[in-house]
Amino acid sequence: MCHWGEAMREKKVIKLKREPGSRIRRWLAILIVASGFALLIYFFGIPFLISGGGLEDTHPIPGDAAHFDPVASYEQVSTYAGVGVELVSIRAQFVRSDGTMELNATYSPAPSVEYNFMRELSAPPPNAPPIGAGGANTKPWYEPIEIRLFQPGQWRKVTSAGRSYTYMNQGMQREISSAVNGLSLPIVKPPACSFSDLWAVALTKDAPPEAVATIDYNALGYQFSISGLSINLRFGADCKLRGGI
């Protein structure tokens, strides 16, 4: 009887000694599971929610959204557009006299930049009509790609074709349209003229420094205008003033 009691005490001591280690292992297991769950939400759940279930393609604005420079950021925007893209046009609405834009602005219409690219396809799309059907269809096929930058962090609701979803615009949004046969507008080189340099010329033409301008860049060069003030200037691709008042 005495030996049996001593054996029970020894088992109890052993059990007590083992409990701290078991408790640590349990907490470690809980920590690993919780960490895995958090990583799953971070890398998959949040992006899925932001993209409206994968229906919208958005990306953070390169650089400072409060002082966005459409020309200085061109390479990063082009990279986001994709491999093999060629520029067709840029439209920047509400450029300040220092050549930058406040893309966080909440007034309407809000400042925004649109870059239009074309990517030549190596072969016609599967649904392309044969040559001679609806036109010759002998020109190269292109995929239009629009990159728009505006109001980062804004939640937007889309209702289209019987479906509705909500997504968050991270600031830079890409939209790829159906392929087209040939080009409606010529391809142009990346912009070489700083918008601040265009503004410097506009200031000599009595443009108020506190105003904001709309600047277009395409095959015609640069068009600089300030709404309501009848200030319209045309610049060549070499940045030299060509005309306007």
trRosetta pair geometry for C-beta under 8 A, 3 or more apart (Angstrom, degrees):
i j d omega theta_ij theta_ji phi_ij phi_ji
1 4 5.7 -52 -150 32 31 112
1 5 6.6 31 152 -18 63 104
2 5 5.8 -54 -153 34 32 111
2 6 6.5 30 152 -17 65 105
3 6 5.7 -55 -149 36 34 111
3 7 6.4 37 153 -22 66 105
4 7 5.7 -54 -151 33 32 113
4 8 6.6 32 152 -19 64 104
5 8 5.8 -54 -150 34 33 111
5 9 6.6 32 153 -18 65 104
6 9 5.7 -54 -152 35 34 112
6 10 6.5 36 151 -21 65 104
7 10 5.7 -53 -150 34 33 113
7 11 6.6 33 152 -18 65 103
8 11 5.7 -52 -149 35 34 111
8 12 6.4 35 152 -21 64 105
9 12 5.6 -54 -149 35 33 114
9 13 6.4 35 152 -21 65 103
10 13 5.7 -52 -150 33 32 112
10 14 6.5 33 151 -18 64 105
11 14 5.6 -54 -148 37 33 112
11 15 6.2 36 152 -22 66 106
12 15 5.6 -52 -147 35 32 113
12 16 6.4 31 154 -18 64 105
13 16 5.8 -56 -150 37 31 110
13 17 6.4 31 152 -21 64 106
14 17 5.7 -57 -150 35 31 112
14 18 6.4 25 154 -18 65 109
15 18 5.9 -61 -149 36 30 108
15 19 6.7 46 153 -41 63 98
16 19 5.8 -38 -152 7 34 119
17 20 7.7 -54 -178 21 35 99
18 21 5.9 -65 -165 43 52 110
18 22 6.0 48 146 -23 82 110
19 22 5.6 -60 -145 38 34 111
19 23 6.2 34 159 -22 69 105
20 23 5.7 -56 -148 34 31 112
20 24 6.5 32 155 -20 65 104
21 24 5.7 -53 -150 33 33 112
21 25 6.5 32 153 -18 65 105
22 25 5.7 -54 -149 36 33 111
22 26 6.4 35 152 -21 65 104
23 26 5.7 -53 -150 33 32 113
23 27 6.5 29 154 -15 65 106
24 27 5.9 -57 -150 39 31 108
24 28 6.2 34 152 -21 66 107
25 28 5.6 -53 -146 36 32 114
25 29 6.4 35 154 -21 65 104
26 29 5.8 -54 -151 34 31 111
26 30 6.5 30 151 -17 64 105
27 30 5.6 -52 -146 37 35 111
27 31 6.2 37 153 -22 66 106
28 31 5.6 -54 -146 36 31 113
28 32 6.3 32 155 -20 65 104
29 32 5.8 -52 -147 34 30 111
29 33 6.4 28 155 -15 64 107
30 33 5.9 -57 -149 39 30 109
30 34 6.1 28 155 -17 66 110
31 34 5.8 -57 -143 39 28 109
31 35 6.1 29 157 -20 65 108
32 35 5.8 -54 -145 36 28 111
32 36 6.3 29 155 -18 62 107
33 36 5.8 -56 -149 37 29 112
33 37 6.4 29 153 -19 64 106
34 37 5.7 -54 -148 36 32 112
34 38 6.3 32 153 -20 65 105
35 38 5.7 -53 -147 36 32 111
35 39 6.3 31 154 -17 65 106
36 39 5.8 -54 -147 37 31 111
36 40 6.3 36 152 -24 64 106
37 40 5.6 -53 -150 32 31 115
37 41 6.6 30 153 -17 64 103
38 41 5.8 -54 -152 36 33 109
38 42 6.2 31 152 -20 66 109
39 42 5.6 -55 -142 38 32 112
39 43 6.0 7 168 0 69 113
40 43 6.7 -65 -135 47 21 92
40 44 5.7 -34 -178 35 61 117
40 45 6.6 64 128 -20 70 106
41 44 7.1 -78 -119 59 12 75
41 45 3.9 -35 -144 35 56 138
41 46 6.3 69 155 -27 70 88
42 45 7.3 25 -13 44 18 93
42 46 6.0 -4 -141 10 32 126
43 46 7.8 61 -4 38 9 96
43 47 7.1 -17 170 2 33 121
44 47 6.5 -67 -143 44 20 103
44 48 6.0 21 161 -22 61 115
45 48 5.8 -62 -150 35 24 113
45 49 6.4 20 156 -17 64 108
46 49 5.7 -56 -147 37 32 110
46 50 6.2 31 157 -19 68 107
47 50 5.6 -54 -140 39 32 111
47 51 6.0 19 165 -9 67 113
48 51 6.3 -65 -144 44 23 101
48 53 6.2 25 179 -112 83 38
48 54 6.5 -25 -134 -41 70 84
49 53 8.0 25 -103 -57 29 54
49 168 7.8 31 123 1 79 111
50 58 7.0 -114 147 60 103 121
50 167 6.3 58 159 -163 40 79
50 168 4.6 -61 -144 45 76 107
50 170 6.8 41 175 -55 130 104
51 54 5.2 45 114 -84 128 27
51 55 6.6 149 147 38 82 50
51 56 5.2 -167 -163 62 63 74
51 57 7.1 26 -138 -85 110 34
51 58 6.8 -168 -104 25 72 92
51 167 5.7 -14 -179 -135 18 122
52 55 4.4 -66 101 50 108 103
52 56 4.8 66 26 6 120 107
52 158 6.9 23 -145 28 162 120
52 165 4.2 100 -173 137 108 122
52 166 6.0 -172 -109 85 94 28
52 167 3.2 -64 -39 -62 104 107
53 165 5.8 -101 22 -143 115 143
55 158 7.5 -147 117 65 132 143
55 165 5.6 96 40 71 149 158
55 167 6.9 -139 69 -53 92 137
56 158 7.6 153 -63 -9 121 148
56 167 4.3 145 30 115 142 175
56 169 7.9 -80 152 -88 144 64
56 173 7.0 -39 179 -141 103 107
57 173 6.8 117 86 -160 65 61
57 174 4.5 -51 104 61 121 96
57 175 7.4 170 49 -73 108 44
58 167 7.1 155 -6 149 132 122
58 168 7.2 -136 68 98 158 60
58 169 5.4 -162 -124 -142 148 47
58 170 4.3 141 138 20 112 95
58 171 7.2 115 -179 36 104 46
58 172 6.5 136 -164 76 65 51
58 173 4.9 -26 -103 -97 82 74
58 174 7.6 -175 -87 14 33 73
59 80 5.6 -150 54 -137 157 132
59 170 5.7 -120 117 82 7 131
59 171 7.3 -71 94 64 48 83
59 172 4.6 -39 70 74 84 108
59 173 7.8 174 22 -78 69 31
59 174 7.3 34 1 -15 110 106
60 152 6.9 50 -139 -137 63 137
60 170 5.0 -77 -72 156 52 115
60 171 5.5 40 -152 38 40 126
60 172 6.7 19 103 17 16 105
61 65 4.6 97 67 -85 151 95
61 68 6.3 -65 172 -100 133 129
61 103 6.4 151 -104 82 165 157
61 149 5.8 91 -112 -150 105 116
61 152 5.5 -101 -10 -60 115 135
61 170 7.6 -168 -21 131 66 75
61 171 3.6 -88 -34 142 94 140
61 172 5.3 142 -89 -38 56 100
62 73 4.8 154 82 -149 118 114
62 76 3.8 72 -71 117 168 155
62 77 6.9 -121 16 -53 129 69
62 172 7.4 35 -10 -47 75 150
63 67 7.6 -93 147 84 111 76
63 68 6.2 131 90 -118 115 66
63 69 7.0 -48 115 29 166 85
63 72 7.5 71 -62 103 163 111
63 73 5.6 -110 8 -88 132 121
63 76 7.8 159 -16 40 95 158
64 67 4.5 15 98 48 124 87
64 68 6.5 -149 89 -67 60 56
65 68 5.7 0 -139 -51 34 112
65 102 8.0 58 139 -164 68 41
65 103 4.4 -94 -174 65 86 112
65 104 5.4 97 121 -46 113 91
65 152 5.3 -94 -109 11 160 130
65 171 5.9 -101 -100 -136 130 137
66 102 5.6 3 -154 -129 56 74
66 103 7.3 -111 -76 38 27 71
66 104 5.5 -19 -86 8 76 123
67 98 7.9 -34 -150 97 101 128
67 100 4.3 -5 -168 172 66 155
67 101 7.7 126 -155 54 24 38
67 102 7.5 2 -73 -85 42 61
68 73 6.6 -37 -168 -5 84 150
68 100 5.9 136 62 -165 36 84
68 101 4.7 -37 64 60 95 91
68 102 7.8 168 18 -79 91 14
68 103 5.1 32 -1 -17 140 120
68 113 7.3 -129 124 -11 133 137
68 149 6.9 -168 176 138 162 143
69 72 3.8 27 105 30 129 113
69 73 5.7 140 79 -12 71 94
69 99 6.0 31 -127 126 94 99
69 100 5.2 -52 -74 -101 71 81
69 101 7.8 162 -79 12 28 80
69 195 7.3 -169 -153 31 76 115
70 73 6.3 -68 -137 47 21 101
70 74 7.1 54 155 -67 57 80
70 90 6.4 134 161 178 130 135
70 92 4.8 -109 -28 -86 163 138
70 95 7.4 -72 6 -100 123 119
70 101 6.9 48 -36 -3 97 126
70 113 5.0 -179 -104 -128 120 147
70 191 7.7 33 121 43 93 158
70 195 6.6 65 47 -28 102 139
70 215 7.9 179 54 75 147 122
71 74 5.8 -17 -162 -32 35 113
71 99 7.3 -49 24 177 117 119
71 191 4.9 -103 -121 101 93 128
71 193 7.2 -115 -113 85 150 45
71 194 5.7 -159 72 -116 158 49
71 195 5.9 180 -12 -16 121 89
72 194 7.9 33 -49 -120 88 90
73 76 5.2 -56 -171 45 75 112
73 77 5.7 76 131 -25 89 103
74 77 5.7 -63 -149 39 32 110
74 78 6.0 32 156 -21 70 108
74 115 7.8 146 -134 -110 75 141
74 190 5.4 123 142 -162 147 112
74 191 6.0 -172 -77 38 151 98
75 78 5.6 -54 -145 37 30 113
75 79 6.4 35 154 -23 64 103
75 190 7.7 23 -71 -143 69 153
76 79 5.6 -48 -149 31 33 114
76 80 6.7 34 151 -17 62 103
77 80 5.7 -55 -155 36 34 112
77 81 6.6 41 146 -27 65 101
77 115 5.5 116 148 0 135 163
77 147 5.5 152 -174 115 100 156
77 149 7.5 -76 -110 -42 122 126
77 172 7.1 -146 -117 -146 82 134
78 81 5.4 -47 -151 26 36 117
78 85 6.2 -163 -161 75 80 120
78 87 7.3 -60 -102 -62 112 103
78 115 7.7 -115 -74 160 63 153
78 117 7.3 130 -128 -88 73 141
78 190 7.3 -51 -55 -102 148 118
80 147 6.2 102 95 -120 114 139
80 172 6.2 -8 156 140 170 137
80 174 6.4 -151 146 -64 99 126
81 85 4.5 -39 119 4 122 172
81 115 7.0 -98 -69 108 132 124
81 117 4.8 76 -175 14 149 159
81 145 5.1 117 -163 124 97 137
81 147 5.4 -88 -80 -42 94 127
81 174 6.7 169 -111 -122 49 118
82 85 5.4 103 68 -37 78 115
82 117 7.9 169 43 105 90 150
82 119 6.5 -31 90 -73 121 149
82 145 6.5 -136 23 -119 118 169
84 119 5.1 79 107 -146 98 101
84 120 7.1 -107 164 44 114 73
85 117 4.0 9 -177 173 119 140
85 118 7.1 138 -156 68 70 27
85 119 4.9 -54 -96 -74 63 95
85 145 5.9 -71 -120 49 128 140
86 117 6.3 140 67 -160 34 82
86 118 5.5 -30 63 64 90 79
86 119 7.2 148 12 -89 75 44
86 120 7.6 28 5 -18 122 92
86 187 4.6 -15 145 -139 129 123
87 90 7.3 -15 -167 -41 121 93
87 115 7.0 -64 -128 -171 96 97
87 116 7.5 95 -161 82 59 56
87 117 5.8 -48 -98 -103 44 76
87 187 6.8 102 71 -162 51 71
87 188 5.5 -64 101 68 98 81
87 189 7.3 16 56 136 121 10
87 190 6.1 121 0 -88 150 54
88 116 4.5 -58 65 107 109 100
88 117 6.4 170 4 -109 90 20
88 118 5.6 75 -46 -15 119 101
88 183 7.6 -170 -110 -157 119 111
88 185 4.9 91 -170 90 112 118
88 186 7.5 151 -138 87 75 35
88 187 6.4 -64 -90 -107 64 47
88 188 6.7 103 -142 14 21 93
88 218 7.0 2 151 -131 60 90
89 114 7.9 11 107 108 93 94
89 115 7.7 178 93 -152 50 41
89 116 4.7 16 52 44 85 115
89 185 6.4 -18 -33 132 114 156
89 188 7.3 81 -75 19 47 131
89 216 6.9 -15 -171 -170 108 88
89 217 6.4 161 -157 86 58 60
89 218 4.1 -7 -108 -91 98 98
90 113 7.0 -12 -170 -172 93 95
90 114 7.1 163 -154 86 45 55
90 115 5.4 -9 -106 -105 82 69
90 116 7.6 -155 -72 19 38 74
90 191 6.3 -40 16 -48 150 130
90 215 7.8 -3 111 111 100 88
90 216 7.1 163 87 -155 59 43
90 217 4.3 12 49 48 100 106
90 218 7.7 -165 28 -59 57 65
91 113 7.1 167 87 -154 52 49
91 114 4.7 3 53 52 97 101
91 214 7.3 -3 -172 -175 84 97
91 215 7.7 170 -151 88 41 49
91 216 5.2 -5 -107 -108 76 80
91 217 7.9 -155 -68 26 41 65
92 95 5.1 51 126 -56 120 114
92 101 6.6 -135 -173 -57 109 141
92 112 7.9 -159 -144 100 45 42
92 113 4.7 -4 -107 -110 77 90
92 195 7.0 -58 74 -99 157 149
92 214 7.0 172 90 -154 55 51
92 215 4.8 -2 58 58 103 92
92 216 7.9 -167 26 -75 65 37
93 109 7.1 -38 141 121 147 121
93 111 5.9 -171 95 -141 79 51
93 112 5.4 17 44 51 111 71
93 113 7.4 -160 21 -77 68 46
93 214 5.0 -6 -117 -113 63 93
94 101 6.2 97 97 -136 80 101
94 102 7.7 -66 128 44 117 81
94 105 7.6 -79 123 40 152 156
94 110 7.9 -104 27 162 152 35
94 111 4.0 -109 73 -100 125 90
94 112 7.9 66 30 16 106 51
94 212 4.0 14 -154 152 66 140
94 213 7.5 135 -123 55 21 27
94 214 7.0 6 -37 -77 43 68
95 99 6.5 -11 178 -146 113 32
95 100 7.3 149 -156 76 75 14
95 101 5.6 -61 -107 -73 57 94
95 195 5.2 -95 -178 169 148 143
95 199 7.3 -135 122 -66 110 121
95 212 6.1 143 55 -166 31 79
95 213 5.1 -39 58 64 92 81
95 214 7.4 137 8 -98 93 20
95 215 5.4 -5 7 0 146 116
96 99 7.2 -46 77 23 71 18
96 100 5.7 -17 47 67 109 65
96 101 6.7 169 0 -91 88 40
96 102 7.3 65 -33 -17 124 91
96 199 7.9 16 124 -108 42 159
96 212 5.8 -40 -81 -107 54 83
97 196 7.5 68 154 -131 47 72
97 199 4.7 159 -149 174 58 141
97 202 8.0 -134 -122 76 87 117
97 203 6.9 72 -148 -68 122 115
97 207 7.7 162 -102 118 108 113
97 209 4.6 -26 -36 -156 170 70
97 210 7.6 -39 -12 -61 127 17
97 211 7.4 83 -53 59 101 65
98 196 5.6 -13 180 -107 37 113
98 199 7.4 -71 -38 70 11 160
99 194 5.7 -22 -128 166 155 90
99 195 3.8 139 -140 80 85 88
99 196 3.1 -69 -33 -48 126 81
99 197 7.6 37 -82 2 132 55
99 198 7.8 114 -102 40 95 88
99 199 6.1 -139 -65 6 72 131
100 195 7.9 156 -46 75 31 126
100 196 8.0 12 -22 -64 68 103
101 111 4.8 172 -176 170 111 141
101 113 6.8 171 32 -45 165 110
102 105 4.6 81 112 -40 105 105
102 111 5.8 121 69 18 62 153
103 110 7.9 72 -156 155 49 108
103 111 5.6 -112 -97 94 49 111
103 112 7.4 89 -128 -97 89 44
103 113 7.8 -56 -94 0 118 99
103 149 6.0 -52 -127 145 145 98
103 150 6.0 -145 -158 -129 97 32
103 151 6.5 -136 164 -49 76 32
103 152 6.6 58 122 -8 114 92
103 171 6.8 74 133 -152 139 99
104 151 6.9 94 -133 -121 31 52
104 152 6.9 -44 -93 41 74 88
105 110 5.4 170 92 -147 93 88
105 111 5.3 81 36 10 127 104
105 151 7.6 -86 66 -84 52 84
106 110 6.8 -35 -142 -101 15 120
106 151 7.3 89 -99 -118 57 116
107 110 6.3 146 75 -93 52 69
109 112 7.8 -73 160 4 100 112
110 150 5.9 108 103 -164 117 110
110 151 5.6 22 136 -49 161 113
111 150 7.0 179 97 -123 55 83
111 212 7.5 -98 -92 -176 109 150
112 148 6.3 -3 -178 -172 114 95
112 149 6.5 163 -158 82 63 56
112 150 3.9 -14 -108 -81 98 117
112 151 7.9 -35 -85 -7 93 83
113 148 7.1 165 84 -152 52 49
113 149 4.6 3 52 49 98 106
113 150 7.5 179 24 -57 58 76
114 146 6.3 -21 -163 -165 97 102
114 147 7.3 151 -156 80 47 51
114 148 5.1 -11 -103 -102 76 81
115 146 7.2 151 79 -158 53 51
115 147 4.4 -6 56 58 105 102
115 148 7.8 -161 25 -72 67 39
116 144 7.0 -24 -165 -163 93 96
116 145 7.6 147 -159 80 46 51
116 146 5.6 -17 -104 -104 70 77
116 185 7.8 50 108 62 136 141
117 144 7.5 141 82 -161 53 48
117 145 4.4 -22 69 67 102 100
117 146 7.6 -177 26 -79 73 30
117 147 7.2 38 -2 -5 112 101
118 142 4.3 -4 -173 -179 110 134
118 143 7.0 142 -161 67 57 45
118 144 5.9 -29 -102 -99 73 56
118 145 7.3 173 -89 20 23 81
118 183 6.4 -12 -111 -110 178 100
118 187 6.8 -104 48 -90 119 95
119 142 6.4 141 67 -161 37 74
119 143 4.6 -22 61 57 96 100
119 145 6.2 43 -11 -12 107 122
120 140 5.2 -12 -146 156 107 136
120 141 7.3 115 -158 80 59 49
120 142 5.5 -42 -96 -100 50 79
121 124 7.0 107 100 -98 132 20
121 125 6.9 -37 177 -54 174 72
121 140 7.3 164 49 174 69 87
121 141 4.5 -30 45 90 120 101
121 142 6.7 -166 -5 -97 86 22
121 143 6.0 96 -56 -27 102 98
121 179 6.1 -7 -23 -130 146 135
123 141 7.6 -4 121 40 26 129
124 128 3.7 -80 166 31 119 163
124 137 7.6 38 -111 173 142 113
124 141 5.0 127 -113 -27 58 147
124 179 7.6 153 -160 123 56 149
124 181 7.9 5 -122 -95 103 97
125 128 5.0 127 58 -38 70 96
125 141 6.4 -160 -15 171 81 155
125 178 7.7 -71 -9 -171 173 78
125 179 4.5 166 -31 34 129 144
128 137 6.8 139 173 -163 106 133
128 141 6.7 -80 -93 -89 143 146
128 179 7.3 -51 -74 92 104 128
128 181 7.4 113 -141 -70 113 110
129 133 3.9 -125 164 90 120 116
129 134 5.1 75 63 33 166 118
129 135 8.0 102 75 47 130 81
129 137 6.0 -150 79 -65 87 158
130 133 5.1 74 58 3 73 120
130 137 7.2 150 132 70 23 150
131 136 6.3 -4 -160 177 83 54
131 137 5.0 -143 -107 73 53 102
131 138 6.0 57 -129 -72 113 78
132 136 6.7 13 -75 -125 43 42
132 137 7.3 -76 1 31 33 106
133 137 7.1 -3 54 -4 69 140
134 137 7.2 60 78 -45 83 115
135 181 7.2 157 100 84 135 150
136 139 7.7 85 90 -14 105 79
137 181 5.3 -82 -129 -134 66 158
139 181 5.3 114 64 167 100 81
139 182 3.5 32 106 -72 158 92
139 183 7.8 -131 164 2 139 64
140 181 7.9 164 91 -155 29 56
140 182 7.0 110 57 -86 59 44
141 179 4.9 25 174 171 111 123
141 180 7.0 162 -154 81 67 31
141 181 5.7 -38 -99 -99 73 58
142 179 6.5 159 79 -155 32 76
142 180 5.6 -23 62 61 86 82
142 181 8.0 148 18 -107 76 12
142 182 7.4 -72 5 88 111 10
142 183 6.3 56 -4 -80 155 75
143 176 6.3 -4 168 -164 110 102
143 177 7.4 163 -173 67 62 62
143 179 5.2 -43 -87 -97 68 79
144 176 7.3 148 87 -157 57 50
144 177 4.3 -8 70 49 108 114
144 178 7.9 14 32 60 101 40
144 179 8.0 165 3 -114 73 31
144 180 6.4 39 -28 3 107 117
145 174 6.7 -15 -171 -163 97 96
145 175 7.4 159 -156 82 51 47
145 176 5.3 -15 -105 -103 79 73
145 177 7.6 -154 -75 15 33 77
146 174 7.3 154 83 -153 52 47
146 175 4.8 -10 60 60 99 97
146 177 7.3 51 -5 -21 102 106
147 172 6.4 -3 -174 -173 100 94
147 173 7.2 155 -156 78 52 45
147 174 5.5 -17 -101 -98 75 72
148 172 7.6 163 83 -153 41 48
148 173 5.0 -20 63 62 89 98
148 175 7.4 16 2 4 108 109
149 171 6.1 11 -149 158 81 74
149 172 5.0 -15 -98 -101 86 72
149 173 7.6 172 -82 17 37 72
150 169 7.2 -20 80 151 77 149
150 171 7.5 -179 60 -156 27 49
150 173 7.8 -38 35 11 86 114
151 154 4.4 20 135 -18 114 136
151 169 6.4 58 92 89 84 135
151 171 7.5 -154 90 -113 29 60
152 169 6.6 -129 -123 117 38 84
152 170 5.9 -1 -144 162 93 36
152 171 3.1 -8 -89 -78 106 99
152 172 8.0 -2 -89 -18 102 61
153 168 6.8 -22 -152 -174 31 109
153 169 7.3 -30 33 79 18 73
153 170 7.4 48 -59 -129 44 37
153 171 7.4 24 -16 -59 63 87
154 168 7.1 158 82 -154 33 65
154 169 5.0 -2 62 45 86 111
155 166 6.1 15 180 179 102 107
155 167 7.3 179 -149 95 63 27
155 168 5.2 -38 -95 -97 67 74
155 169 7.8 -168 -88 11 18 75
156 166 7.0 170 86 -151 38 64
156 167 6.1 -20 60 65 85 73
156 168 7.5 138 14 -110 75 25
156 169 5.8 47 -6 -26 122 105
157 164 6.8 6 -179 -172 97 96
157 165 7.5 -179 -150 95 60 31
157 166 4.9 -29 -98 -97 72 83
158 164 6.8 175 91 -146 53 52
158 165 5.7 -9 58 61 96 74
158 166 7.5 170 17 -89 72 33
158 167 7.1 3 0 14 115 103
159 163 7.5 -171 -146 94 51 38
159 164 4.4 -7 -103 -102 81 93
160 163 6.6 -21 70 60 59 77
160 164 8.0 131 17 -88 51 51
169 173 5.9 -47 -138 -59 98 122
170 173 7.9 144 45 -68 73 74
177 180 7.8 15 109 -29 112 103
180 184 7.3 -34 139 -22 153 102
183 186 6.6 89 131 -97 139 31
183 187 6.9 -80 -131 -36 160 81
185 218 6.5 -62 -178 -163 131 120
185 219 6.5 -166 180 -8 87 120
186 218 7.9 112 59 169 84 85
186 219 4.1 75 57 -85 116 143
188 217 7.2 -165 110 146 158 90
188 218 6.2 -171 -29 -165 149 36
188 219 5.5 -149 -72 -79 110 60
188 237 7.5 -157 -160 -109 111 127
189 192 7.0 10 110 -31 117 108
189 237 7.1 85 45 -166 111 133
191 217 5.3 -13 -94 -175 113 169
192 237 7.0 64 36 172 115 77
192 238 7.9 -20 83 -119 130 31
192 239 6.9 -105 100 -43 91 108
193 197 5.9 -118 -175 69 82 124
193 198 6.1 75 146 -49 120 102
193 217 8.0 180 49 -107 107 126
193 222 6.0 -81 66 -39 147 149
193 235 6.5 142 -166 129 175 143
193 237 7.7 -155 -22 -167 116 37
193 239 3.9 159 -105 -96 115 99
194 197 4.3 95 68 -2 93 103
194 198 7.3 -160 97 -3 54 80
195 198 5.4 -47 -151 35 43 114
195 199 6.3 47 149 -21 67 104
195 215 5.7 -157 -126 15 111 172
196 199 5.4 -51 -148 37 35 116
196 200 6.5 47 149 -31 64 97
197 200 5.4 -42 -150 22 35 117
197 201 7.2 34 152 -14 60 97
197 239 6.2 -4 116 -165 137 128
198 201 6.0 -54 -161 34 36 108
198 202 6.5 36 144 -19 67 108
198 215 6.5 103 93 -119 158 134
198 222 6.1 -110 -104 140 142 150
198 224 5.3 -177 165 -79 122 141
198 233 7.4 163 -173 94 95 132
198 235 6.0 -103 -116 -21 105 156
198 239 7.4 -120 -71 -150 80 84
199 202 5.2 -54 -146 38 39 115
199 203 6.4 47 153 -28 68 98
199 207 7.3 -122 -157 93 68 145
199 213 6.9 -173 -98 16 92 141
199 224 7.9 -173 -77 -148 52 140
200 203 5.9 -46 -153 24 30 114
200 204 7.4 29 149 -15 58 100
201 204 5.9 -56 -163 32 39 110
201 205 6.9 25 144 -9 68 109
201 233 6.8 155 110 -179 116 161
201 235 7.6 129 53 -83 157 121
201 241 5.6 180 -173 -64 150 121
202 205 5.5 -65 -154 43 40 108
202 207 3.8 3 150 6 97 151
202 213 6.8 -66 -141 -71 176 155
202 224 5.9 -124 -73 143 126 143
202 226 7.6 121 -173 -29 137 119
202 231 6.6 78 -156 165 106 133
202 233 6.0 -134 -91 -1 88 150
203 206 8.0 94 -173 -40 33 6
203 207 5.5 -80 -84 59 40 94
203 209 6.2 31 -113 -78 114 86
205 231 6.6 131 114 -143 118 109
205 233 6.7 158 29 -73 165 126
205 245 7.0 172 -172 -179 126 43
206 231 7.6 -150 83 -97 80 123
207 211 6.2 -110 175 50 86 134
207 213 7.3 -3 -163 -69 141 123
207 226 6.0 148 -137 -21 104 148
207 229 7.3 107 -124 119 69 151
207 231 5.3 106 -93 -160 95 166
208 211 4.5 100 73 -21 92 107
208 226 8.0 147 36 -175 83 163
208 229 7.5 -143 9 -111 101 157
211 226 5.2 24 151 -144 142 134
211 229 6.9 -31 -125 -15 158 153
212 226 7.5 142 84 -127 37 89
213 224 5.7 1 171 -167 140 83
213 225 6.4 148 -161 75 89 34
213 226 5.0 -61 -103 -78 80 79
213 231 7.8 -76 -112 95 109 119
214 224 7.8 156 81 -153 51 39
214 225 5.3 -19 60 66 94 90
214 226 7.6 162 15 -90 74 32
214 227 6.9 58 -6 -35 117 96
215 222 6.3 -14 -168 -166 97 100
215 223 7.1 161 -153 79 47 53
215 224 5.5 -4 -106 -103 83 70
215 225 8.0 171 -80 24 43 63
216 222 7.0 155 81 -154 52 48
216 223 4.4 0 53 50 103 103
217 221 7.4 -70 -138 152 64 30
217 222 5.3 -16 -97 -99 78 75
217 223 8.0 -163 -70 20 36 69
218 221 7.7 -10 64 37 55 24
220 223 7.0 23 98 -43 120 105
220 234 7.6 -66 146 -151 104 112
221 234 6.3 81 84 180 128 83
221 235 5.4 -156 156 94 119 54
221 236 4.6 -89 -114 -130 140 28
221 237 5.2 -119 -110 -45 77 59
221 242 6.7 91 76 -1 169 142
222 234 7.2 150 83 -160 59 45
222 235 4.0 -7 59 60 108 106
222 236 7.7 -15 21 52 84 10
222 237 7.8 136 -19 -90 85 40
222 239 7.6 29 10 -113 138 50
223 232 7.3 -16 -172 -165 90 86
223 233 7.5 156 -159 82 44 51
223 234 5.9 -14 -105 -105 67 71
223 235 7.9 -157 -68 25 26 74
224 231 7.6 -47 123 133 89 94
224 232 7.2 152 84 -155 58 38
224 233 4.2 -12 61 60 109 99
224 234 7.6 -160 23 -72 79 26
224 235 6.8 49 -13 -8 112 108
224 244 7.5 145 60 105 87 167
225 231 6.4 153 -149 92 48 67
225 232 4.7 4 -103 -105 95 73
225 233 7.5 -174 -70 23 52 63
226 229 4.5 -9 102 45 111 122
226 231 4.3 21 33 54 104 116
230 245 7.1 -11 140 95 91 108
231 244 7.9 66 177 154 53 113
231 245 7.0 -113 -128 111 48 61
232 244 4.7 -127 109 -152 67 116
232 245 6.6 31 51 51 74 63
233 241 6.4 -56 -172 -134 111 99
233 243 7.6 170 -153 95 52 40
233 244 4.0 -179 -110 84 36 144
233 245 7.7 -146 -77 47 69 15
234 241 7.4 100 79 -163 53 58
234 242 4.5 -61 107 66 99 103
234 243 4.9 5 47 59 115 79
234 244 4.9 144 1 -30 77 118
235 239 5.9 -10 175 -153 126 32
235 240 6.5 155 -155 75 79 28
235 241 5.8 -47 -100 -97 77 43
235 242 6.2 155 -118 2 19 92
236 239 7.1 -45 73 17 71 19
236 240 5.2 0 37 55 109 83
236 242 5.2 107 -42 -53 86 120
241 244 7.6 -112 -166 41 96 99
